[in-house]
Amino acid sequence: MAQVFVTGASGFVGANLVRLLLAQGHQVRVLVRPPRARPPLQGLPVEVVSGDLLSPALPAYLAGCDVLFHVAAHYSLWQRDKDRLYRANVLGTRHILQAARAAGVPRTVYTSSVAAIGVGKAGEAVDETHQSPVQSLVGHYKQSKYWAEQEAHQAARQGQDVVIVNPTTPIGAWDSKPTPTGEIILRFLRGQMPAYVNTGLNFIPVQDVAWGHLLAWQKGQSGQRYILGHTNLTLREFLEKLAAVTGLAAPRWQIPVQLPLAVAWLDEVLLGRLGKKPGLALDGVRMAQQTMYYDARRAIRELGLPQTDLEGAIQAAVEWFRQQGMAPCPNC
């Protein structure tokens, strides 16, 4: 049994990681920002400490812990959130790594993202050795995750034990915010997705991502990064899997990305400046112009990353959204 510290425990990956750690018999302490509601943690036997990633109390909170899982990050594709992204993701990562070092935490597992790695040529799956130039990473979220990962690499070079994991696109239960992929599933379930764009992603069951964190703690090499991924699919292929799981019809029409790109520019750049709350992020559409495929063989080989059935993860996500009343439930 170990004493573990988790940031971002009320998020999608964090909520699943906490449940896995508890199931493995570990004692879990979580950092939560006040006065935020914590539905994903309700009823769990965890110790809750209040604060954020820049709190001066972090070294005291981390005292006596065997490992830090730094999962927390601010996710936003809105250009207006630039400053918050860099403050939370870069400065927050720097500060909590310093706190872990001051507290003598033996190992940190830092949750980066494949967003920090970038993409290859169209249709090419890249591995951990790839790195797109930071200026080519689309949007401030991806660039902030790149610079946050550099903080982890720098700490490792200075002798701190830091293992980096780069999840792809998780699918499953407890996606309470929800994530952009969760939004796709919800729009599909609500019948609000008549068409799709030609893009591609790597999908992974969220429970495999949680296991990837635990295995990185147990087996990972300090200073190395490990892509936590599973299956590369076009968006059309993913929607077809959703259709097979739910019995609902997949959208038939593919639209050119230039159409939502123009809508997003008008929505965020033009109308947003006039005070209208935008509904479509420009950077999100720009990302869809790229094929985001990844090769997870290093994590499979060196960590033993599981490759659970993806259809089961899609089913779990659908059932969870329906149970939460977030999507229509025909048989409820």
N, C-alpha and C positions, 0 to 999 in steps of 0.2 A: 504494500500500500504506500502510495506517495502523496505528498501534499502538492497539488498543482494549482496554478494561478492562470485564469483565463480572462482575457479582454475580449470584448465583442460577443459575450456569451448569449445575449438576447437576439443576435442576428441569426441568419439562416445557417451558416456553417457552424458558428459558435454554439447554437442551441443543440445541434446534432452531436458536436464534439463533447459537450458537457454530459449528455446522456450516455455516450460511449464510455467516457472516463468513469462515471458513476457505476456503470454496469461492470466495469473492470475492477471495481473495489477501491478506487482512489478517492481521496478527500479533495474537494473542489472549492476554491475560493474565487469569486468572480468580481470584476470591477464593473460597476454600473453607474451611469451618469444620473444624478438626481435632477428632478423628481420623476424621471421617466418610468412609465408603467412597464412591467416586465412579464407579460403573459407567457412567453416561452419558458420562463424559469419558475413559474408558480407551481408550488407543490413539490419542488425538487429539494433534496437535502444538501443545499449548497450554502456556503458562507458568503454573504454579500457585503462588499465594501463599497462605499460611495465616493465617486470622484471621476476625474477624466484623465486623459493621457498626459496632461501637463500638471497634474496635482503634485505638490511638494511632498505629499504623504506616501507616494508610491514606494520608496525604499522600505518604509515601515510595513506597508501592506505586503510586500514581497518577502519579508524576512521569514526564514524557515521553510520557504518553498523549494521543492526539488526541481521544478521546471516551470517556465513561463511559456504559455501559448499566447502569442500576441496576434489575435485574429481581428481585432477592431480596425476599422477603416471607415472613412467617409466616402460614400459612393454617390456621385452625381455626374450627370452628363451636361448639366446646365452651365453655360459659360459664366454666368453671374456668380457661381459658387467657387471660382478659382481660388480665392484667398482661403476659404474654409478648407478646401481640399489639401492645400499645401500645409496649412497649420496642423490639421488632424493627421494626415498621412505621413508627412515628412518630419515635421517637428515633433509630433506625437511619438513616432517610432524612435527618433533619436533620444527623446527624453526617457521613454520606458526602458530602452536598452541600457541607458546610463543607470537607471534606477535598479535594474536587475543586476548589473555589475556591482553597484554599491552594496546591494543586499546579499551578494555572494550566491546568487542563483546558479546552480551548476550548468544548466543548459536552457537555451531559449529556442523555441520553434516559431519562426516568423512567417506569417501568412502573407505572401506576396500575391501575385496574380500573373497569369500568362499575358495580361495587359502590359506588364513591364518588359516582357520579352519581345513583343512585336510580332510581326507576321512575315511569312516568306512570300514567294511568288504565288500567283493564283493557283490554288489547288495543291500547294506544297505544304506538307506537315513538317514543322520545325521542332527541334529538340532544345535542350538546355544550353547547348553551345551557340545557339543563334542569339543575336542581339541586333534589333533594328536601331538605327540612330535615334536618339531621344527626340530630335526635332521632327522625325517622321511618325512618331506615335500620335494617334489621333486624339486630340482633346486633353484638357488639363487633368482629368482623372487618370488616364494612362500615364501621362508624364509624371504626375505626383507619385504613382506607384513605382515608377522607375527610380525616382530619386529616393523614395523610402527604402527600396531594396538596396540602393547604394549605401544607405546608413547601416544596414545589416551586414553587407560585405565589409565595410570599413571596420565595424566592431569585431568581426571575425579575424580580420587581418591584425587587429590589435590584441588578439589573444582571447577574446570572449568566445565562448562556445555557442554558436548561432547556426542553426540549420534553417534553410529557406525552402518553403513549399510554394508552388505556383499552381493553384487550382485552375481548371478550365471553367466549364459552365455546369454548376451542380443542379441536379434535379431531385426532388423528393419532398418530404413533409417538413413542416415548420418554416416555410418560406413566408413569414408573416408580413414582411414589408409591402409588397413582395419584390423580388429581383426582376430585372427586365425580362428574363426568360419565364419567370412566374407570371408576369404580365401577359406574355404571349399565350401561355396556357389558359389563363383566365379569359382573355379575349376569345380564344377558340371555344371554350366552354360556354361562353355567353352569346355565341353566334355573332361576334363583332369583328370577325376577321375574314372578309370576303376575298382578299387577295394577299399575295406575299411577294417579297423581293428575292432575287437570286443571290443568296449569301450562304455561308457555311460556318459551322461552329463545331467545337469538340464538346461533347456532353459526357457527364459522369454522374452516377448516383451519389447523392450527398453523403450517404453512409460510407461510401468508399473514400470520400474526401476526409471524413472524420478519422477513419482508420489510417489514412495516409499521414495525418498529423501525429497520431500515436506511434506509428512505425518510424516516422522521422525522428521522434524523440528517442526511440529505442535503438535505431540502426543507422540514422543519417550521419553524414560526415560534415563536420563544421565547415562553414564557408561554401558548401555546395547547395545548389538549388535543384529541386525535384518537381517536375511537372506531374501534377495529379490529374490525369486525364483518362479517357476511355475510348469513345467512338466519335469519329469525324463524320458529320452528316450535313447535307445541304438543309436549308430551312424547309424545303419541300419534303424531304425525307423524314425530318422530325415531325412535321405536321401529319404525314401519313401514319407514323407510329401512334401519334395521338388519336387519329381517327380509328385505328385498329383497336386501341385500348378502350375507347369510349363509345364506339359505334356511331359517332357523329361524322358528317361528311367533311373531308379536307377541302380547303379552298382550291378552286380550279384555276384561278387567274393569276398569272405572274405579271407584275407591273414593273416598268423600268424604274431604277432607283432615282432617276432624275426627277420623277414626280414627287415623291415624299421629300426629296432634297429641297425642291422649290418651296413646298409647303412649310417645311421646317424653317427655312430662311425667312420667309414672310412672318411666320409665327413667333420665332424667338428673336430674330435680329430686328425686324421692322416693328411689328406690333408690340413686342416686349418692351421696346424703348418708349412706347406710348402708354405704358402702364398695364397692358393686357397680360394676364397670366398665360404663358405659353403652354401648349399641350404636347408639342413634339420637339425633342432636343435635336439641334442641328448636328452635334457631334455623334449622336446615336445613329443617325442616318448615314453620316460619313463613314462610320465604322462598318456599316452594312455593305459598303462598296468593296470591302476586303474579305477574303476567305480566311477565317481564323481557325486553321487546322494545326494540331499539335501531336507530337510523338511522345508517349509516356513510358517508353520501354526502360529507361533508366530507373524510374521509381518501381516498376514492376520487378525488375531484375534485382536491384540493390535493397529495396525496402520490403518487397513482397506485397506491393499495392494490389488489393483485390480488384477484380473486374466483374462486379456483380451485374446480373441481367439488367439492361437499361430499361426494358419494357416494364419491369417490376417497379423501378424508380418512377417512371411516368405514371403508373397506376397509383402509387403511393401519393404522388403530388396531387393527382386528380381527386382522390378520395379525401385528402386532407383539406383541400380548398372547399370541397363540397360540405364536409363536416363543419367547417368554420362559417358556413353560410356565405362564402365569397363567390360561389358559382352555383348555378341551378343543379339540383339533385333530383333527377326523375324518380328514383326509387326510395327517397327518404320519406 
